[in-house]
Amino acid sequence: MGGKVNAVPGHNFRLILRLTLFTLFGVAFVAQTAASAQGPPPPPPPPPPGSAVSAAVTADNAAAAADDAPVKFEIADIHPSPPRRYSEFDGAFLVNGRYIMRQATLADLIETAYGLKDTTYVHGGPSWLEWDRWDVIAKVPPGTTQGSAKKMLQSLLKDRFGLVAHNGDGPMYVLTLAHGQASPALKPSSGTEEGTCKFDPATPGAQLPAGMSTPDRCHNVTMEQFAEILPTQANAYLQKPMVDRTGLKGTYDFELHWTGLGRLQSAGADGITVFDAVEKQLGLKITLGTAPGPVFLVDSMNKTPTPNSPDLAKIMPPMPPATFDVATIKPSTPDERQNARIDRNAVVVHNLPLMVLIAFAWDMNENDKQEIVGAPKWLATANFDVDAKVASESVVEGGNTVRGAPPISIEDLRDMIKQLLIDRFEMKIHTEDVPQDVYALVAANPKMTKADPAERTRCMQGPGPDGKDPRLDRPIMNMLYTCQNVTMEQAGQLFPTFAGYYLHYPAVDKTGLKGGWDFTLSWSSGDHMPVNAGPGAADSQGAAAGDPNGAVSFYDAVSKELGLKMVKEKRPEPVLVIDHMDDQPTPN
């Protein structure tokens, strides 16, 4: 499959756990937004044009260019990734003589191999470049660096996938920071230290404007720096790179208050978007446009790689399973803060129900109460602490510098937690197919746009190229996805990944519509809907009851915005059956 907590019905703990571990945030789950529970959070925006493609991106890459650096893997195993409910690129890791990437699209592999900052800088190529996912495990010699491994990956892409590409220029959608209608309200700075913008608590006793965030305080910052910083601090609003077109020179001191996108609905009339805040408080304006930038142009590429070597198992035997060296499990204290984080080789989980860990380990949607059969009731209420140390041979060598990911493979971590729970709670389990409520997509009055078949197949959170964001005017409809060149079969696969509260399994395509389609879909997350409007309350056509405050269910959005119907039906789906599980772990 191709393809971010409040105490509300249907919040997606498993997704939040995965995201927390994957991004090393280490924050309490209760602090996450309900919008995040409906789908992956928007990724940090790519850098402004001009900084995307590297000639010799890092010193590591420069060292890899030395004459004595190997340019090819000794051998590599490439195979399709197993299906995941929420697919994320997991890599690139140097572990125990292997270079490992899992759940990687070909765009991910290109980005990694050529030192690009983001897959948005991979232009051209076939439409499926961001759809199919692959696991790549390659054997590397001792002392291999990330830089030299990237050069080997370049060779693999050329030899096994037939990649033909070159550096060039291409149009990039960018946000422009420019003068507004009023004169800029910025105070020139007299500071000499390095410019920064950071969130600071309000001065003790001070009152923030109603509905606004704590202030973003900027000191000794140029407008060019501000244009780079703001998208990282307001990335729910600003999901494209920003360039400075103000023409203002020098450095400035200022504060900026805005309301987070997820809080706009609750703030009501007191809320203010980052766009309005920049214009009203700073006298500047943010607009969407295009700008030329250096990109990596794919001329051609094969959809499938050449076959693995018949000597693969002999030359590169499978690695032993990743393990914990030691792990302690104990009941949580009632007042303990909920937390999950990775500290180098330590995995720390505090005050979470075992159901959270089970959902993460077995890749399940805990919104679906039927996905586990035989689960004891205490799984959802008995909270535990887990403090575990990962075995040294399972930790990434030299840390993992790719996308700020943790030094442990999330796929490995999933298996380690699964085995830990089985061993310590003496779980006896099996899987079987059980009839489940699923949905079929049926064409009623299709309103989508026929796609250019050359466009990249993908869906992303946030507005499309026109920049129109209906969430700003109707924050109750807090979910927004834009899809490009997606078939109806692919749409059915994608819908549960960003509307997991409403859909627990892929929707079956019965529309009869051929080819790819472009569309934007906006709806209200589960916590914005009436309590009785969850998945179990949908009528026979799949449409949940509306809300007087203007909330729109995913089912209704599909009907009204896409002209499709979602019809409920029964279909056998795999479930996890717990035959036995102790309510306390074995002694530490």
N, C-alpha and C positions, 0 to 999 in steps of 0.2 A: 504494500500500500504506500502511495506517495504522500507526498505532502509536504495562557500561558494560563480567608474562609470565615466566611462568616458562619454563624450557627443558623444555617438556612436549609430547607429541604433540598436534597440532591447535590450538595457540594461535593466536588470530585476530589476526595482525599488522595487517591492514588496518583492522579495527575499532579497534584500539588507536591506530593512527596517526591515524585520523579523530578519535577522542575527544581525543587529545593536542592536535592542532591546534585543534580546536573549542573546547576549554576553556582553552587557553593554559597548561596545566600545565607543559609543557616538562620532563617528567621522563623518565628512562631507561625504555625499554620493558621492560627486564628487571625493573624494580621493580613493574610492574603485576601484579595478581593474576590467577590463572587464571580465577577467577569472572568478572572483568571481561571476559575474552575470550569469554565465552559470551553476553553481551548487554550493553546499555547499562547503566552504573552508575546507581544510584538518583539521581534529581535532588535537589539541595538542597531540604530541606523548606520549604514555604511558611511565611510568618510567622504569628504567633499571630493569632486572630480579633481584629478591631479595627484592623488595620493593612493590610488587603488592598486596599480600594477607596479611591481618592483622589478628593478633591473638586477639587483642582488639584495633581496629584501632585508636580510639580516646578516650579521657577522657569521652566523651559522651557515647560511646559504653561501656566503663568500668562501668560507673554508671548504665547503663541499665542492667548489669549483676547482680545487687543486687537482693536479694531474693524477695524483695517486688515489683519489677518492673513487670508490666503485660507482659505476653508473647503472648497474642492473642488480635486481634481486637475484639471489642464487636460485630460488624457485618461489612460486606464488600460487596460492589457492584462491580462486575467485569463484564464488557461487552466489545465487540469489539469496537475499536476506530472508529469514523467516518472517512471516507476517506479524506485525505489531499493531496494537490498537492505536498507539500514538508513536509514530516513527520519528526518531531523532538521529542525526548523524552522531555516531559514537566513536571517536578517535581524533587524531591519529596517535597511536600509542606505540612506544618502544618498550616491549616487555619480554624479558627472558629470551633474547635473540630473535624476536619476531617484531614485525611492523604490522599493526593491527588496525583495521578500520571496519566498522560494522554499520549497517543501516545507512550506507552512503549512496546518494545519487551520483550520477556521473558528473554533475555540476559540482558536488561536494569534493569529489576526487580531483577535479581540475583546479578548483580553488586551493586545495591543500598542496597539490604538486607544484603550482606556479606561484605560490605566495600571495594570492589575492586576498583582499580584505573581506570580501563578501561575494556570494554567488551572483549578485546583481551585476557584477562586473564581467561575468561570463556571457558574451553575446553570441548570436548566431547559433548554428548547430541545429539538430533535429528537435522536434517538439517534445520528445520524451526525455530530454536531458535531465529534468528534475522530477521524473516520475518513478522509473524503475530503481530499486535499491539493491545494493550489492554488499557482501562481506568480502573483504580482502585481507588475507593473512599471508605475509611474506617472510622468508628467512633472510636475516641480515647478518653480516659478520660482526664480531666483537668490536666495540668502539664506535659503532654507527651513530651519527648524530641526526637530529631532526633534519638538518639541512641536506646531508647526504642521502637520507631516506627519501626526501622530496625529489631529488634528482633521479633516484631509482624509480619512484612512482611515475615520473614523467616518461621514463623509458617503458614502463609497464603500460601506460595509457596508449603509447604509440604502437607497441608491439602486440598487445593483446586486444585493444579496442580500436586500433587503426586511427587514432586521433591525428588529425591534420589541423593545425591552428597557427595563428600569428597574432602579435600585438598590433593594435590599431586604435583608431578613435571611433567613438560612438556616442549617440545622444543619451544623456542620463536625466531622469526626472529629478529635479532638485527643488528645495525650498529656498526662496530668496529673502534675505533680510534687507529691507530698504527703508527709506524715509516714509513716514505716514503723512497724514494731512496736517498734523501739528508739528511744531518744531521739536526736535529730540529733547527729552527731559532727562539728560544725563549729566552727572557731575564729573568734570575732569579730575583724574586722580593725581595725587602728588606722591604716591607710593613708589618704591623702587624694587620691592620684592616681586617674585613671580606671581602673575595674575591668576586668580582662582574664582570659581563660583561654587558655593556649597550651601546645602540646607542647614540652617541654624535654628535652634529653638528661639522662640520669642523672648525678649527681655523679660525677666521676672516681673509679673504684675501687668505687663502690657497685654492689650487685647487685639487679636488679629481681626481683620474684617470678617464678618460672618461668611461662612462657607468657603473661605480661602485656605490655602495650604500654609504651612510655616514658610517663612520667606526664603527665597533663593537670593543669598547675599553675594554680590559680585564685587571684587576689589581689584583695582589696577588691571582691568581686563580690556583688551582691544576688542573691537567689533568682530574681527576675524576669529578671535578666540571664543567670543560669545556665540557666534554662529556654529562653532564646532561643539561647544559644551551643551547648549540648550536642547538639542535633539536627544542627548543621552539622559537628560533630567526630566524631559517631558515626552518620553518615547511613545506613550499611548496616543498622543496627539501627532507627534512629528516622526513619521516612519520613513522619511527620506533624508538624504544628506542636505545640509543647509550651507549656502554660500553668502558671504557678506557683499552686499551691493550698496551699503550706506554711504560710502565715500568718507566716512568719519575716521580721522587719524587720532593717534594718541591712545591713552588708556582712561578708563572711567570707573567710578564707584556708583553702585545703584542696588536697589532691591526690587524684586519682582514677586508678586503674589498672584497665584492662580489656583483654581480648583482642579483637582485630579479628575480625569475623565470618568472614572468609576464613581465619583462623589457628586457629579453634576446633578443627578436626579434628586438626591436627598437634600442638596443645598438649595434647590429651587431658585427663586429670584436672586438670592445672595451669591449664587455661583458665578464664576467667570472663567471662560476658556483661556488657554494660554495665548491664543490669537488676539482676543480682546485685551488681555492683560498687557501684552507687548505694545499694542497700539495706544491704549489709554494711559498706561503708567510710564512708558518709555518714549512715546511719540514715534515708534517704528512700526513697520508692517511686514507680515509674513505672507508671501504669495508663492504659488506653485508655478514652475516653469521648467524649461529644459536647458541644459548646458552641455557642450561637448566635453568629453573626458576620455582618458586612456582606458581601453578595455581589452579583454582577451577574446579574440574572435575565433570561433570554432568553424572551420571550413567543412569538415566532415568527420563522422565518427560512426562506428558500428554499434548496433543495438545490443549485441551479445559478444562476449569475449571469445577468443580462441580457446579450445579445450585445455583443461589442466593436464599437466604432464602425467603419464601413467606411472612414473616413479615418485609421485608426490608423497605417498605414505612412507616410502623408504627414506627419502631425503629429508622430509620434514614431518616426522611423526606428530600426531596430535599432542598438544600441550596438556599437562594434567589440569584438572579443574582448579579454578581459583578458590582459595580457602581463607578462612580466618585463622590466625595463629591461636587466638584466645578470644573468648567472648563471655561477658557477664550479662545476665538477664535477671531483673528483679522488678517487683511491683512498684509502680510510681507512687509518690506521695501526692495527696490531693491538690496541694497548692503549687506543685511544680510547674514550671513554664514548659509548654509544648515546644519541641525543638527537634530539628534534624539537620545534621551537617556532616561534612567530611573534613577532618583535620589531617592532611597528609595521608598517613596510612591508618587513621582511626576513623571509624564510623560511629557516630553518636546519635542515638534516637532517644528522646526523653518524653515521657508522659503521653504516649500515643496508644490507641487501641490496637490490638494485634490484627484486627481487620485491615487496618491501614497497610501494615507490612505484608499481609497476605495478598491484598489487591495489587501492591507494587510487584511482589515477587512473581505472581502468576499472571500479570498483565490483564487485570480485570477491571471492569467498570462497577464500582460498588453502588452506583445508583440503581443497578439492577439487582433487586433482592433475590432473584431466582438464579443468579449465576453461581451461587454456592449452595449446594444441597447438603443438609445435615450439619450445618454450622451451629455450634452451641450459641445461645443468646449472649453469653458473657463476652464473646469475641468483640462485640461492638462497644462494650462498656468497661472491660477490664484493661486498664492502661499499664504499660510496662516501659522500663528503661532498658536500652540495649547499648552497651559500650563494647565495641569489638575492634581488634587490631588485625589488619590485613596482613597475610603472610608476605614476607619481603619479595618473594619471587612473583607475586601477583601485582606489585606496585609498578607504575610506570617509571622507567629509568630516566632520571634527570627531570622529572615532573612533566606535565603535559601543557604545552604552550598553545595548543590549538583552541581558539575560541574561548579561552579562559576556563576550559573544562577541568574537572577534578582529576587527580592523579590515579584514578581507578576507573576502569571501564564500567559503565552503568549496566551493560549486558552481563558482565561478570558479577557485579554487585547483586543483580537480580537473582542469579543462581546461588550466590553465597547466602543470601538471606533465606532463600527457599530451603536450602539444605540445613541451615541453622534452625529454622522453625521445625522442620521434620525431625531433626535429631533431639532437640531440647524439649519439645512438647510431645514427642513420640507420636507424631501425626501418621495416620494411615489414610491414604487418599487414592482415588482413581478418577478418571474422567469418563464421561459418557454423554451421548447426545440425548437431549430432552427437548420436546416441542416448546418453543418460546414465542412470545409476541414479537413480530417483526413487521416491517412496513415495505410496501411496494410503491414505486414511483409510477404514476399513471398520468398520461398527458390529458389535460382538460382544455386549456386555451393558452398554449405556450407563449410566453412573453420575452424569451431570451433572444440574444443576438447571435446569429451564426458566426462562428469564429473563423479567423484566418488559419488554415491548417498548418501554416508555418510558425504560428505563435507557440511559445513555450507552454506546456500544460502545467498549471499550478493554481493553487488557491492561497491567498494570504490574508491575514487579519488586517483590516483597515480599508480605507478608500482606494479606488482604482486610480488610473492615470489622470482623471479629471479632478482629483482631490476633494470631491464632494463627500462630506461626512454627515449623514443624517443624524448621527448621535449628538451633534452639537445643538440641533434644534429640538430633538426628541430624545433626551438622555434616558428615558425609560426604555427605549430600544437600544440597549447598550452593547449589543453584539453586531459586528459588521465584518463580513468576509467578501472578498472580491475574487472571482474565479475566471480563469482564462483558458480557452481551448480545452474544456473539460467535457468528455462524453457523459451521457447520462449514467452509464455503468460506473464510471469513475466518480461521478457526483454521489451516487449511492454509497460508494466505499468511503468517501470523504466526510459525509454528513455526520456520522457518529464521532469523528475526531474533533469537530468543533461545536457539536451540539450534544454532548454526551448525556446531559440531563434528560433530553427528550428521546434520544435514540441510543439503544444499547448494542445494536448489531447493524451491519450494513443494510441499506435499503436495496431491494431487488429492482432492477430496471425493467419496467413493463410499459415504457412510454412509446416504443417504436421509433423514437427519434434517433437519427443517425448522425455521425460526425461530432465535432466539438462545438461547444457553446461558450459564450461569454455572459456572465451575469454577476450582479451584486445582490447580496442577501443580508437584510437587517432584521433583527428580532430581539426579544427580551430574554435575558438569562432566567434560569429557574427561580432564583430568589426574588425576581421582580414580578413573578406571576402569583395569582391566588394559590393558596395551599392546595386547592382541589384541581389545579390545572396541570399537575404533573403527568408523566407518561401514562400512569394507570388511569387517569381521568379522561383521556382522549376518547372521542366518540368513535363510531365504526369507521369513519373516514379519516381518523387520525387528527382531527382538529380539536384542540383544547379550548376550553371556554376563555373568552376574552376578559379583560380587566377594565373596570370603569376608568382607571387612571391612564388608559392608553397603552398598556402593555400588550405586546403581540407575541403569541407563541411561535415556536419554530414551524409548527405545522401550518399555522395560518400564514406565516411569511412565505413559505414555499408555495402556498396556494395563490396568495394575492400578488406576490412579486414575480414569481416564475411561471405561474399559470399551470402548475402541476398539482396533482392530488397525492396524498400519502394515505394508502389504504392498508389497514391492519390485517395481518394474516398470521397463521401459525407455520413455523418452520423448525426442523430439528437443529439445535445449536449445542456445542459442547459446553458442559458445566463441570465444575470441580465438586466432587463428592467427598466429604470428610467422613470417613468411616469411624475414626477415633481420634481424639485429641485431649491430652491432659490439660487441666485448667491451671497447672503450675509447671514451670520448667524444671528439668533435672537440676540438681545442685551445681552451683558454679565451681 
